[in-house]
Amino acid sequence: MRIAIVTDAWTPQINGVVTSLGYTRRELEALGHEVRMVTPQGTRTVGLPTYPDIRVALRPRRLIREAFREFQPDAVHIVTEGPLGLAARSHCRRRGLAFTTSFHTRFPEYIQLRLPFVPLEWGYAFLRWFHRAGRRTMVTNETMRAELETHGIRNLVFWSRGVDTELFRPREKDFLTAERPIFLYVGRVAVEKNLEAFLRLNLPGTKYVVGDGPARRQLEEEYPDAVFTGFKQGEELARHLAAADVFVFPSRTDTLGLVMYEAMACGVPVAAYPVQGPRNVVAHGVTGCLDEDLATAATEALKLDPRACREAALARSWRSATEEFLDNLTPARPAPLAVGS
């Protein structure tokens, strides 16, 4: 099957969406499918306001038109609600092509954090309009489905996530030599990640922030005792994660938080708020601690057994997650009726 996956989020961006798509593409191709990633890569782009590191295609309609004409997909999946996603939606609607979508990011909340005067419901009205044109919208868990249904988004199905347990595995802790315990965060350094809630905590040892983003310079100045490493990928990222004592995930808005699975695969327990995302990843008191007092969650997580974290991660594979994705796809065009039917 020829599968077109349209996404505004792609390399060189580093985030959970890009990671998920990379593993999904690998597994689809291993299963014998032909995959075309339709992304801004290699085209003229412009940086997003307030976040110039994220770049979007300048001529998305032309890019979509040419990609679909060349590839002739059997199934179309639209990942993001950005310029490419909008162009793909429009193209499919005009040509009578069925497609699926997925929900990854709480854009209404992110916009409101930057522009408080924009009503939250405006963002969800846009999401309702965008996703109702698709045959199915994929979400990661039941909590997310129930929440989106309250906003009027329908036809929701599950698409879970896996973790690379060969790359992310327990390793020697001496890769990081700072004072212990080491509490570590990995991800974008941006307002929506609520990083100050972590950096303000009165904790023993050392705080690490692995990642980059528009808020990094300000936070480095305000919290000089924390170690900011910038972006890390692959083996270097895995070594940082495995060397931590607790992974701290302060976000209140993430729909999942793939990096929590990666930390658990390294045998590192998670500390987080008891909100959407962490509640669907962390087994409280087993693979991490969830508490409205994040300092309590972090200190209690130190007491947990790293082996339980690793065992939980081993139960999640990218192959099974990709099979769910495949089951959710719909043919771009209906099959012709057999003669005599």
Backbone hydrogen bonds in HBPLUS format (Angstrom, degrees):
<---DONOR---> <-ACCEPTOR-->    atom                        ^
c    i                          cat <-CA-CA->   ^        H-A-AA   ^      H-
h    n   atom  resd res      DA  || num        DHA   H-A  angle D-A-AA Bond
n    s   type  num  typ     dist DA aas  dist angle  dist       angle   num
A0034-GLU N   A0001-MET O   2.97 MM  33  6.10 156.0  2.03 145.3 152.8     1
A0074-ASP N   A0002-ARG O   2.74 MM  72  5.10 151.8  1.82 134.2 143.9     2
A0075-ALA N   A0002-ARG O   3.16 MM  73  6.56 143.7  2.30 159.0 161.9     3
A0003-ILE N   A0034-GLU O   2.79 MM  31  6.17 166.0  1.81 168.2 172.5     4
A0036-ARG N   A0003-ILE O   2.93 MM  33  6.26 162.4  1.96 153.7 156.5     5
A0004-ALA N   A0075-ALA O   2.93 MM  71  6.30 166.7  1.94 165.6 164.6     6
A0077-HIS N   A0004-ALA O   2.85 MM  73  6.24 159.9  1.89 165.8 172.3     7
A0005-ILE N   A0036-ARG O   2.97 MM  31  6.23 165.1  1.99 154.4 158.2     8
A0038-VAL N   A0005-ILE O   2.88 MM  33  6.02 166.9  1.89 147.9 152.4     9
A0006-VAL N   A0077-HIS O   2.86 MM  71  6.24 163.9  1.88 162.4 167.8    10
A0079-VAL N   A0006-VAL O   2.82 MM  73  5.92 176.3  1.82 171.3 172.7    11
A0007-THR N   A0038-VAL O   3.03 MM  31  6.32 165.9  2.05 160.4 162.6    12
A0013-GLN N   A0010-TRP O   3.01 MM   3  5.66 149.7  2.10 130.5 127.1    13
A0019-THR N   A0015-ASN O   3.00 MM   4  6.24 164.2  2.03 155.5 160.6    14
A0020-SER N   A0016-GLY O   2.89 MM   4  5.98 164.6  1.92 146.7 151.0    15
A0021-LEU N   A0017-VAL O   2.96 MM   4  6.19 162.2  1.99 152.5 157.2    16
A0022-GLY N   A0018-VAL O   2.96 MM   4  6.14 154.7  2.03 147.9 154.9    17
A0023-TYR N   A0019-THR O   3.13 MM   4  6.43 164.4  2.16 157.0 159.3    18
A0024-THR N   A0020-SER O   2.91 MM   4  6.07 157.3  1.96 147.9 155.3    19
A0025-ARG N   A0021-LEU O   2.85 MM   4  5.96 161.6  1.89 149.0 153.6    20
A0026-ARG N   A0022-GLY O   3.12 MM   4  6.32 160.5  2.16 143.1 148.4    21
A0027-GLU N   A0023-TYR O   2.98 MM   4  6.24 161.9  2.02 151.8 155.8    22
A0028-LEU N   A0024-THR O   2.88 MM   4  6.06 160.8  1.91 152.9 158.6    23
A0029-GLU N   A0025-ARG O   3.00 MM   4  6.19 165.1  2.02 154.2 157.5    24
A0030-ALA N   A0026-ARG O   2.99 MM   4  6.20 148.5  2.09 141.5 150.9    25
A0031-LEU N   A0027-GLU O   2.98 MM   4  6.21 135.1  2.19 141.5 153.0    26
A0031-LEU N   A0028-LEU O   3.12 MM   3  5.09 129.8  2.38  93.5 107.0    27
A0033-HIS N   A0028-LEU O   3.07 MM   5  5.52 162.1  2.10 149.7 144.3    28
A0032-GLY N   A0029-GLU O   3.02 MM   3  5.06 159.4  2.07 103.7 109.3    29
A0043-THR N   A0040-PRO O   3.07 MM   3  5.63 151.4  2.16 146.2 143.1    30
A0058-LEU N   A0044-ARG O   2.92 MM  14  5.78 158.2  1.97 154.8 149.6    31
A0046-VAL N   A0056-VAL O   2.96 MM  10  5.56 146.0  2.07 146.4 156.0    32
A0056-VAL N   A0046-VAL O   2.93 MM  10  5.56 160.5  1.96 150.8 149.6    33
A0048-LEU N   A0054-ILE O   2.89 MM   6  5.87 151.3  1.97 168.1 174.4    34
A0051-TYR N   A0048-LEU O   3.02 MM   3  5.13 154.8  2.09 120.1 125.7    35
A0054-ILE N   A0051-TYR O   3.08 MM   3  5.96 162.0  2.11 127.9 132.2    36
A0063-LEU N   A0059-ARG O   3.21 MM   4  6.44 164.4  2.24 152.7 157.5    37
A0064-ILE N   A0060-PRO O   2.91 MM   4  6.10 164.5  1.93 155.6 158.7    38
A0065-ARG N   A0061-ARG O   2.91 MM   4  6.07 170.1  1.92 152.2 155.5    39
A0066-GLU N   A0062-ARG O   2.98 MM   4  6.12 169.9  1.99 155.7 157.8    40
A0067-ALA N   A0063-LEU O   2.99 MM   4  6.06 160.5  2.03 146.3 152.4    41
A0068-PHE N   A0064-ILE O   2.93 MM   4  6.03 168.8  1.94 160.2 162.4    42
A0069-ARG N   A0065-ARG O   3.05 MM   4  6.13 155.3  2.11 143.2 150.4    43
A0070-GLU N   A0066-GLU O   3.03 MM   4  6.14 157.2  2.08 145.8 151.6    44
A0071-PHE N   A0067-ALA O   2.91 MM   4  5.95 160.7  1.95 148.1 154.0    45
A0072-GLN N   A0068-PHE O   2.87 MM   4  5.32 157.5  1.92 136.3 143.2    46
A0332-ALA N   A0074-ASP O   2.67 MM 258  5.37 169.5  1.68 145.6 144.4    47
A0100-THR N   A0076-VAL O   3.03 MM  24  6.47 159.0  2.08 152.0 157.3    48
A0078-ILE N   A0100-THR O   2.82 MM  22  6.22 166.1  1.84 153.2 155.0    49
A0086-LEU N   A0082-GLY O   2.81 MM   4  6.00 160.2  1.85 162.1 168.2    50
A0087-ALA N   A0083-PRO O   2.96 MM   4  6.10 156.2  2.01 142.7 149.6    51
A0088-ALA N   A0084-LEU O   2.86 MM   4  6.06 157.9  1.91 151.2 157.0    52
A0089-ARG N   A0085-GLY O   2.93 MM   4  6.09 159.1  1.97 146.5 152.5    53
A0090-SER N   A0086-LEU O   2.98 MM   4  6.19 166.0  2.00 149.9 153.1    54
A0091-HIS N   A0087-ALA O   2.92 MM   4  6.09 161.5  1.96 147.1 152.6    55
A0092-CYS N   A0088-ALA O   2.91 MM   4  6.07 169.1  1.92 155.3 157.7    56
A0093-ARG N   A0089-ARG O   2.97 MM   4  6.16 160.0  2.01 149.8 155.8    57
A0094-ARG N   A0090-SER O   2.97 MM   4  6.17 161.3  2.01 152.8 157.3    58
A0095-ARG N   A0091-HIS O   3.13 MM   4  6.28 145.8  2.26 144.8 153.7    59
A0096-GLY N   A0092-CYS O   2.91 MM   4  5.79 106.9  2.46 142.8 157.4    60
A0097-LEU N   A0092-CYS O   2.85 MM   5  4.61 155.3  1.92 138.7 140.9    61
A0098-ALA N   A0332-ALA O   2.78 MM 234  4.49 160.5  1.82 131.3 131.8    62
A0135-ARG N   A0099-PHE O   2.79 MM  36  6.02 164.0  1.82 170.6 170.7    63
A0101-THR N   A0136-ARG O   2.92 MM  35  6.33 163.3  1.95 159.5 165.1    64
A0138-MET N   A0101-THR O   2.86 MM  37  6.27 160.3  1.89 135.2 138.4    65
A0103-PHE N   A0138-MET O   2.96 MM  35  6.22 160.5  2.00 171.2 166.9    66
A0107-PHE N   A0105-THR O   2.92 MM   2  5.56 132.6  2.15 105.3  91.0    67
A0110-TYR N   A0106-ARG O   3.01 MM   4  6.29 162.0  2.05 155.7 161.5    68
A0111-ILE N   A0107-PHE O   2.82 MM   4  5.93 162.8  1.85 157.8 161.1    69
A0112-GLN N   A0108-PRO O   3.06 MM   4  6.22 155.3  2.12 140.5 147.5    70
A0113-LEU N   A0109-GLU O   2.98 MM   4  6.24 145.8  2.10 146.2 154.9    71
A0114-ARG N   A0111-ILE O   3.11 MM   3  5.29 127.2  2.40  98.9 112.1    72
A0115-LEU N   A0111-ILE O   2.63 MM   4  5.74 154.0  1.70 154.7 164.3    73
A0118-VAL N   A0115-LEU O   2.98 MM   3  5.85 172.7  1.98 133.3 135.7    74
A0122-TRP N   A0119-PRO O   3.13 MM   3  5.57 140.3  2.29 107.2 117.3    75
A0123-GLY N   A0120-LEU O   3.05 MM   3  5.51 122.2  2.40 108.1 120.7    76
A0124-TYR N   A0120-LEU O   3.26 MM   4  6.71 154.8  2.33 146.4 153.6    77
A0125-ALA N   A0121-GLU O   2.81 MM   4  5.96 143.6  1.94 145.8 155.6    78
A0126-PHE N   A0122-TRP O   3.13 MM   4  6.44 152.5  2.21 145.0 151.3    79
A0127-LEU N   A0123-GLY O   3.06 MM   4  6.40 155.3  2.12 143.8 150.7    80
A0128-ARG N   A0124-TYR O   2.90 MM   4  6.07 156.2  1.96 145.1 150.8    81
A0129-TRP N   A0125-ALA O   3.08 MM   4  6.31 164.8  2.11 146.0 149.9    82
A0130-PHE N   A0126-PHE O   2.88 MM   4  6.12 161.4  1.92 152.8 158.3    83
A0131-HIS N   A0127-LEU O   2.97 MM   4  6.03 179.2  1.97 156.4 156.7    84
A0132-ARG N   A0128-ARG O   3.06 MM   4  5.91 150.0  2.15 148.2 154.6    85
A0134-GLY N   A0131-HIS O   3.05 MM   3  5.52 152.7  2.13 113.0 120.7    86
A0137-THR N   A0155-ASN O   2.91 MM  18  6.07 159.6  1.95 151.8 153.9    87
A0157-VAL N   A0137-THR O   2.97 MM  20  6.17 156.7  2.03 147.0 151.1    88
A0139-VAL N   A0157-VAL O   2.79 MM  18  6.11 156.5  1.85 163.0 171.0    89
A0159-TRP N   A0139-VAL O   2.77 MM  20  5.67 147.8  1.88 151.7 154.1    90
A0145-ARG N   A0141-ASN O   3.12 MM   4  6.45 154.1  2.19 145.1 152.8    91
A0146-ALA N   A0142-GLU O   2.92 MM   4  6.17 165.1  1.94 156.6 159.2    92
A0147-GLU N   A0143-THR O   3.04 MM   4  6.25 157.0  2.09 146.4 152.8    93
A0148-LEU N   A0144-MET O   2.96 MM   4  6.13 166.7  1.98 152.5 155.8    94
A0149-GLU N   A0145-ARG O   2.96 MM   4  6.11 152.5  2.04 148.9 156.7    95
A0150-THR N   A0146-ALA O   3.30 MM   4  6.58 142.3  2.45 138.4 146.6    96
A0150-THR N   A0147-GLU O   3.12 MM   3  5.32 127.9  2.41  98.7 111.6    97
A0151-HIS N   A0148-LEU O   2.94 MM   3  5.09 139.0  2.11 100.2 112.7    98
A0153-ILE N   A0148-LEU O   3.11 MM   5  5.46 167.7  2.12 142.2 139.1    99
A0152-GLY N   A0149-GLU O   2.98 MM   3  4.96 160.9  2.01 106.8 109.9   100
A0168-PHE N   A0164-ASP O   2.95 MM   4  6.02 166.9  1.97 157.2 159.0   101
A0206-THR N   A0181-PRO O   3.01 MM  25  6.44 152.5  2.08 148.7 156.7   102
A0245-ASP N   A0182-ILE O   2.90 MM  63  5.23 162.2  1.93 142.8 148.2   103
A0246-VAL N   A0182-ILE O   3.24 MM  64  6.64 152.6  2.32 156.5 157.2   104
A0183-PHE N   A0206-THR O   2.92 MM  23  6.25 165.3  1.94 167.2 171.6   105
A0208-TYR N   A0183-PHE O   2.85 MM  25  6.23 155.7  1.91 157.1 162.0   106
A0184-LEU N   A0246-VAL O   2.96 MM  62  6.37 164.9  1.99 162.0 166.4   107
A0248-VAL N   A0184-LEU O   2.84 MM  64  5.79 157.5  1.89 140.5 148.3   108
A0185-TYR N   A0208-TYR O   2.95 MM  23  6.17 150.3  2.04 140.4 149.3   109
A0210-VAL N   A0185-TYR O   2.80 MM  25  6.00 169.4  1.82 155.1 158.8   110
A0187-GLY N   A0210-VAL O   2.97 MM  23  6.48 153.9  2.04 160.4 166.8   111
A0189-VAL N   A0212-ASP O   3.01 MM  23  5.05 157.8  2.06 111.2 112.3   112
A0215-ALA N   A0189-VAL O   2.99 MM  26  5.51 161.2  2.03 154.0 150.0   113
A0193-LYS N   A0190-ALA O   3.01 MM   3  5.70 159.1  2.05 121.7 128.2   114
A0194-ASN N   A0191-VAL O   3.20 MM   3  5.77 169.3  2.21 117.3 120.5   115
A0197-ALA N   A0194-ASN O   3.17 MM   3  5.82 144.0  2.30 113.9 122.3   116
A0198-PHE N   A0195-LEU O   2.92 MM   3  5.33 136.0  2.11 109.1 120.8   117
A0199-LEU N   A0195-LEU O   2.97 MM   4  6.32 165.2  1.99 155.0 159.0   118
A0200-ARG N   A0196-GLU O   2.89 MM   4  5.77 146.5  2.00 147.4 152.2   119
A0201-LEU N   A0198-PHE O   3.11 MM   3  5.53 154.9  2.18 111.6 119.1   120
A0227-VAL N   A0207-LYS O   2.92 MM  20  6.28 169.0  1.93 156.7 159.4   121
A0209-VAL N   A0227-VAL O   2.77 MM  18  6.08 156.7  1.82 167.6 166.0   122
A0229-THR N   A0209-VAL O   3.01 MM  20  6.35 163.3  2.04 159.3 164.0   123
A0211-GLY N   A0230-GLY O   2.93 MM  19  4.54 122.8  2.27 101.6 107.0   124
A0216-ARG N   A0213-GLY O   3.18 MM   3  5.67 169.0  2.19 120.3 123.5   125
A0219-LEU N   A0215-ALA O   3.08 MM   4  6.20 166.6  2.09 158.2 162.4   126
A0220-GLU N   A0216-ARG O   2.85 MM   4  6.00 157.2  1.90 160.2 166.5   127
A0221-GLU N   A0217-ARG O   3.17 MM   4  6.40 151.4  2.25 144.4 151.3   128
A0222-GLU N   A0218-GLN O   3.02 MM   4  6.30 154.4  2.09 148.0 155.3   129
A0223-TYR N   A0219-LEU O   2.86 MM   4  5.82 145.2  1.98 147.9 155.6   130
A0226-ALA N   A0223-TYR O   3.19 MM   3  5.86 160.8  2.22 118.9 124.1   131
A0237-LEU N   A0233-GLN O   3.26 MM   4  4.78 160.7  2.30 104.2 107.2   132
A0238-ALA N   A0234-GLY O   2.98 MM   4  6.27 165.5  2.00 157.2 161.7   133
A0239-ARG N   A0235-GLU O   2.95 MM   4  6.18 151.8  2.03 147.8 155.0   134
A0240-HIS N   A0236-GLU O   3.10 MM   4  6.36 155.3  2.16 145.2 151.3   135
A0241-LEU N   A0237-LEU O   2.97 MM   4  6.28 167.2  1.99 158.8 161.8   136
A0242-ALA N   A0238-ALA O   2.93 MM   4  6.07 168.2  1.94 150.2 153.8   137
A0243-ALA N   A0239-ARG O   3.07 MM   4  6.08 138.2  2.25 139.2 148.9   138
A0244-ALA N   A0241-LEU O   3.14 MM   3  5.54 158.9  2.19 110.6 117.1   139
A0247-PHE N   A0269-PRO O   2.88 MM  22  6.14 175.2  1.89 165.4 166.9   140
A0271-ALA N   A0247-PHE O   2.79 MM  24  6.14 153.1  1.86 159.6 162.6   141
A0249-PHE N   A0271-ALA O   2.85 MM  22  6.13 169.3  1.86 173.3 175.9   142
A0260-MET N   A0257-GLY O   2.97 MM   3  5.79 157.6  2.02 122.9 129.0   143
A0261-TYR N   A0258-LEU O   2.97 MM   3  5.55 128.8  2.24 114.0 125.4   144
A0262-GLU N   A0258-LEU O   3.33 MM   4  6.77 153.1  2.41 143.0 150.8   145
A0263-ALA N   A0259-VAL O   2.89 MM   4  6.16 153.6  1.96 148.0 154.1   146
A0264-MET N   A0260-MET O   2.99 MM   4  6.22 165.3  2.01 148.5 152.5   147
A0265-ALA N   A0261-TYR O   2.87 MM   4  6.11 151.5  1.95 147.6 155.6   148
A0266-CYS N   A0262-GLU O   3.23 MM   4  6.49 132.7  2.46 135.2 146.4   149
A0266-CYS N   A0263-ALA O   2.96 MM   3  5.13 133.5  2.18 100.8 114.1   150
A0268-VAL N   A0263-ALA O   3.02 MM   5  5.25 160.3  2.06 140.5 139.6   151
A0267-GLY N   A0264-MET O   2.86 MM   3  4.96 158.4  1.91 108.7 114.3   152
A0270-VAL N   A0287-THR O   3.16 MM  17  6.56 155.3  2.23 131.4 137.1   153
A0289-CYS N   A0270-VAL O   2.77 MM  19  6.32 148.4  1.87 160.4 170.4   154
A0272-ALA N   A0289-CYS O   3.12 MM  17  6.57 157.0  2.18 158.7 163.5   155
A0291-ASP N   A0272-ALA O   3.08 MM  19  6.62 152.3  2.16 154.0 159.4   156
A0275-VAL N   A0273-TYR O   2.88 MM   2  5.55 135.1  2.08 105.5  92.3   157
A0279-ARG N   A0275-VAL O   3.02 MM   4  5.75 167.0  2.03 165.5 164.0   158
A0280-ASN N   A0277-GLY O   3.01 MM   3  5.43 140.5  2.17 110.9 121.8   159
A0281-VAL N   A0278-PRO O   3.04 MM   3  5.04 158.8  2.08 105.8 112.6   160
A0282-VAL N   A0278-PRO O   2.81 MM   4  5.55 174.1  1.81 160.6 162.5   161
A0286-VAL N   A0283-ALA O   2.86 MM   3  5.37 156.8  1.91 142.7 143.3   162
A0287-THR N   A0283-ALA O   2.94 MM   4  5.28 154.3  2.00 142.1 150.4   163
A0285-GLY N   A0288-GLY O   2.70 MM   3  5.67 147.0  1.81 163.7 175.2   164
A0296-THR N   A0293-ASP O   3.05 MM   3  5.38 120.2  2.42 104.4 118.4   165
A0297-ALA N   A0293-ASP O   3.09 MM   4  6.49 158.7  2.14 151.9 158.3   166
A0298-ALA N   A0294-LEU O   2.92 MM   4  6.14 155.5  1.98 146.0 152.3   167
A0299-THR N   A0295-ALA O   2.99 MM   4  6.21 165.4  2.01 152.6 155.6   168
A0300-GLU N   A0296-THR O   2.92 MM   4  5.96 160.1  1.96 152.2 158.2   169
A0301-ALA N   A0297-ALA O   2.98 MM   4  6.01 146.5  2.10 140.5 149.3   170
A0303-LYS N   A0300-GLU O   3.06 MM   3  5.66 156.7  2.11 114.9 121.4   171
A0304-LEU N   A0301-ALA O   3.13 MM   3  5.48 168.2  2.15 115.3 119.0   172
A0308-ALA N   A0305-ASP O   3.12 MM   3  5.69 137.7  2.31 113.9 123.3   173
A0309-CYS N   A0306-PRO O   3.14 MM   3  5.21 122.0  2.49  96.4 110.7   174
A0310-ARG N   A0306-PRO O   3.13 MM   4  6.48 163.0  2.16 154.3 157.9   175
A0311-GLU N   A0307-ARG O   2.99 MM   4  6.16 162.9  2.02 148.7 153.3   176
A0312-ALA N   A0308-ALA O   3.11 MM   4  6.24 155.4  2.17 142.1 147.9   177
A0313-ALA N   A0309-CYS O   3.14 MM   4  6.44 156.9  2.20 150.1 156.0   178
A0314-LEU N   A0310-ARG O   3.01 MM   4  6.27 151.3  2.10 151.5 159.5   179
A0315-ALA N   A0312-ALA O   3.30 MM   3  5.59 150.7  2.39 102.7 110.9   180
A0316-ARG N   A0313-ALA O   3.01 MM   3  5.59 167.6  2.02 122.0 124.9   181
A0321-ALA N   A0317-SER O   3.27 MM   4  6.49 158.8  2.32 141.0 147.1   182
A0322-THR N   A0318-TRP O   2.91 MM   4  5.96 151.2  1.99 140.6 148.1   183
A0323-GLU N   A0319-ARG O   2.99 MM   4  6.27 146.6  2.10 146.2 155.4   184
A0324-GLU N   A0320-SER O   3.16 MM   4  6.47 147.0  2.27 142.4 150.2   185
A0325-PHE N   A0321-ALA O   3.11 MM   4  6.48 154.8  2.18 142.7 149.3   186
A0326-LEU N   A0322-THR O   2.92 MM   4  6.23 160.2  1.96 150.9 155.3   187
A0327-ASP N   A0323-GLU O   3.03 MM   4  6.23 159.4  2.08 144.9 150.0   188
A0328-ASN N   A0324-GLU O   3.14 MM   4  6.39 136.5  2.34 144.3 155.5   189
A0328-ASN N   A0325-PHE O   3.12 MM   3  5.25 133.1  2.35  98.8 111.5   190
A0329-LEU N   A0326-LEU O   3.17 MM   3  5.38 146.9  2.28 104.8 113.9   191
A0341-SER N   A0338-ALA O   3.01 MM   3  5.48 158.6  2.05 137.6 136.4   192
